[in-house]
């Protein structure tokens, strides 16, 4: 069996070099490239089309989620696993929505990281335990009647959010203040049982 080709995008030199060394030590894998930022990674990864990209989120300049989006469309067969310190819902679900198939925390053991890469290559969706629990909890949340109490104004705001408008732009278009937009959003989050704009937009679009 040919080794699994892996690219690493991580801005901290010690972590980046450590991951490359870890991959080179294990004959299941071949580290084909490593990059310290998204801008330098995009062209190389698209040209090489590795089997897996290990992607940090908090990169200098363009973040890892935006980098994933730009690469994914040109590398449909490349799998992405986020390698990050972030455990919050917003980063997690933004990454999954962008096309990540795995999400492993940097505090994971070396063996966990390597096994996660192999699992990803074989069609799995590896995640750290705490992350998997968040995904399961999300799936358990009821969605049936959440929209019954959403007002027309709140629907307008959700529609504009879905088009990518900033709070200031929404306020200008609806002739209200930015503070009022934020108040509406707070009520929307409570009614839809979500925690951020990404979750609200996803839920609104599913309706």
N, C-alpha and C positions, 0 to 999 in steps of 0.2 A: 504493500500500500504506500502510495506517495504521501509525504508529510503534508500536514495541513498548513497552508501558507497564511501567515499572519502579519498584519501591519499594526504598529502601535502609534497612537497619537497621544502624547502626554508631555506637558510642559516642564515638569520637575525632573531634572536630569537623573537624579538618583533612582526615582521610580521608573523612568523610561528605560534606563540602562539595566535596571534590575529585572524588568519584564523581559527585555531582549535576552538577557543571560539565562533567565528561567526557561524561555522557549528553546534556546539553543541547547540547553542541558537535556531536554526531553526530545527523543527522536520521533515523537508523534507530530512535532511541529517544525516549521521553518520560519524564522523571522525574516521577512523579505524587505521590510523597511521600518524606520522609526522616525517620528517627526515631533518637533517641539511646539508647533502651532498649526492651526487649521489651514492657513493660507498656503503654507509650503506643502501640506499633506495632500490637498485636493488633486492636483495634477498628477502626482506620482501614483496615488492610489487608483485613480481612474485608468491610468496607463497600465498598471500591473494587474488590476482586478484580483486582489487576494481573496482567499476563501473567507477570512474573518478580519475585521478591523476592531481593535480594542481602543475605545474612544473615551478620553476624559471629557467632562462637561466644562469645567472651569478653565478654559484656555485663554491666553492673551489674545486680544483682537476678537475675531469670530469665535463664538463658543462651540462646543462639541455638537450640540443638537443642530445648530445651523449648518455646521460642516457635514453632518450626517445627511441632512436634506439635500445638499448640493451634490454629494457623491452618489447617493442612493439611486437617483434617476438614471445615472450612467453606468451603474454597476448593479444590475438587478439580482445577480447571483451572489453578491458579496453579503455576508451576514455581519451585523454590527452588535457589539456588546458594550454597554456603557460601563466604565471603570471609574468610580467616583466616590466622594465622601458624602454626597447628598442623599438623604433618606426621605426628604419631604415629597408630598404628593405632586406638587407642581412640576418639579424636575422629572420625577418618575414618569408621569403620564404624558408630559411633553415629549420625552424621549421615545416612549412607546408609540405615540401618535406619529412621530417623525419616521418611524421605521425600525427602531431598535428591536432586536429579538431576545436580548438578554440584558441583565442589569445586576452587576456585582459590585459590592462595596470594597473600597481599598483596604479595609481592615480584614478582609477575608484571608484565609491561609493560602500559601502558595499552591498546595495541592488542590484546594477548592477552585482557585483560578484556572489551573490547568485542566481540571476535570470539567469545568464549566465550558471551556473552549471546545473540548471534544464533544460534549453534550450538544452544544450549539451546532457544531458541524454535522452532527448526526440527526438534526431535525428537532432538537429540544429547544426549550426557552428557559435557560438557567437564570435563576435569580437568588440573591441572598434571602435567607429565611424571612427577615423582617419586611423585605420588599414584596415577596410573594404573598405575605399576609395582607398587605395593603391592596394588592390586586384582587384577592379573594373577597375582602371586605367591600370593595367597590362593586363587585358583581352581585353581592347580596343586597345592595341598597334598592329599595322599591322605587320604581319610576312611574307607576301607573297614573296617579292623579296629581303629580307634582305641578302640572301646568294649569290646573284649574284656577289657582289663585294668582296667576301671573297677569298683571294689568297690561293694557295696550301700550302704555308708555314703556313698561319694562320689556315688552316684546320688541319695540322699536330699538331700544338700547342693545338688546341681544343681537338683533339683525345687523346693526352698525358695527358692533364688536366683531361679529363674524366676517365682516368685510375688511377687517384689519384696522379700523379707525382707532385713533388714540382717544383718551378721555377728553382732552381739550377739543378735538375735532368733533366728537359727539356732542359736546356741550354747545359748540357754535352752531351745528346743524339743527339742534333741537331748541336753540335759544334759551338754554338754561345754564347754570353755573357748573363748573367742574365738580364742586362739592356736592351738588345735587345729583350728578351722574354717579358719584361714588356712593351716595346714600341709596340710590336705586339699586346699585350693584350689590350692596350689602344685603338688601332685602331679597334680591334675586337668589343670592347664594343660600340664604336661609330657606327659601321656599323650595329650591331645587335640591337641597341637601348636598351642595358642592362647596369647594373651598377656594376656587380660583376661576379666572375668566376662561381658561382653556376647558376645564370641566363643564362650565356652564354652556359654552358654545357647542361642545360635542353633544351634550344632552339635548340642547335646543334643536340642533340639526337632525338628531335621531327622531324627533317628533315631527 
